[in-house]
């Protein structure tokens, strides 16, 4: 595809896969149209970059389905200038969408346990102009305490419980945590909103993610 065809494919993806399923947040829709998804897909599967599904990447991991990336991004209720932490950098696609949504005034932190994936994602994001993003290799279930609190935390792998450390690193008055929780095979996507000592939990539906491996994961 030439760049014009890629742009049309992105806009069609937003219309047919994302808006049609109820995602309405203008910042999320604009980011999904702006980030070149094909740049995060392995060369041999690039022709499938705009298809309605997850795709395999290196290290036995996946780049999430576009609709799920949009649903989780919208659920974070991010604004320009927010600070957001992602657990599970993977291809870096979701990371780029977050960087697009919070803009140059915001900050994106992302943790991946596979060094090769983190390195590749860092290269792609730098090349696309999202060079302000901060990368870490390690166990994301422990969060990134030195840079907390975060306005939003997104976990892109499924664990058995909500890691306590991630709860603790949310902004006490309005932090939002979007996370799949359940069995290894199937999870439910939740948004937790922190309001002082109180927590509000909402279900966003069933999902299937690769396992969250770590001290507070599997
Ligand atoms: N956001 C990614 C994207 O857009 O490509 C999706 C990545 S994939 C569904 C989930 C990622 O979480 C995998 O790359 C996996 O290695 C990573 N992961 C699993 N457990 C982790 C942990 N405890 N800390 C950091 N990364 C983890």
Boltz pocket constraint, residues with backbone or C-beta under 6 A from the ligand:
constraints:
  - pocket:
      binder: B
      contacts: [[A, 61], [A, 62], [A, 63], [A, 64], [A, 87], [A, 88], [A, 89], [A, 90], [A, 91], [A, 92], [A, 93], [A, 94], [A, 95], [A, 111], [A, 112], [A, 113], [A, 114], [A, 117], [A, 138], [A, 139], [A, 140], [A, 141], [A, 156], [A, 157], [A, 209], [A, 210], [A, 211], [A, 212], [A, 213], [A, 214], [A, 215], [A, 217]]
      max_distance: 6.0
